[in-house]
Amino acid sequence: MNRKTDFQIVVSSMAIATAVLIAPLTSYATEQGEQRREAREIKQDAREGAREAKAECKAGDEKSRAECRQEKRGTKQDAREEARDTKY
């Protein structure tokens, strides 16, 4: 063999090795993206639910505004925890 073929073999071997190492990383990144998207959806849904719950709470006269606000905060905090569990 001559130097040119040796060089081509080395370069092609390195290209194959690089492709084999990069493939799992891209799938991991895709999986992380899906987890982030799912966590974001959970938080957005919880925000809407918290708004509705606060509006209902304020419409009814059973609780004060502060209690309604705390209820909304609690709902959002629960959603954040659920989203963290989904992500990690």
N, C-alpha and C positions, 0 to 999 in steps of 0.2 A: 504494500500500500504506500501511497505517497502522502505527503503532508496535507494536501488539500482534502483528501478523503478522511484522514484522521480528524482534521478540524471539523468537517461536516458531521462526522459521527458524534463528536463531543458536543457540538452546538445542538444537534437534534436531540441528544440525550438530555441536555440541560433544559430544552424546551419541553420535553415530555415530563420531566421531573417537576418543573414549575407548574405545568397544567395540573398535574396530580395533586400538588400541594394547594393550589388556589381553589380548586373545585369545592372542597368542603367549606372553605371560608365564605364563599358566595352563598351557599345554602344556609349557613348559620346567620348571615346578615339578613337574608330573606325571612328567616324564622323570627329574628328579632323585630323586624319591621312589622310583621303580622301581629306579634304580641303587643307592640306599641299601639298599633291601630285598634286592636281589640280593647286595650285599656282606655284609649281615648274615647271610644264609643261608650264604654261603661260610664265614664265620667260625664260625658255629654248627656246621656240619658238620665243620669242622676240629677244633673242640674235642672233639667226640665221638670223632673218629678219634684224636686225641692221647691221650685218656683210655684208649681201647682199646689203643693201642700201648704206653702206659706200663704198663698192667696185664699185657700179654703179656711185656713186657721184665722186669718184676719177677717174673713167674711163672717165666720161664727164668732160669737162674743164670749166663748168659754175661756180663752187665754189672752194674756196681754201681748202687746207687740214684741216685747223682749222675749217672752216664751216662744212666740212664733219664730222669731229670728234664731233662737237657740235650736229649735227643732230643725230649721233649714240647715244650719251649720252642721248639726249632727248627721243629717242625711248626706250632705256633701262629704263629710269626713269618712263615713262608712263606705261611700263609693270610692274615695281615694284609696282606702285600705284594700278594697276588693281589686282595684286596678293594679295596685302594687303587687298583690298576690298573683295576678294574671301575668304581669310582666316578668317577675323574677322567679 
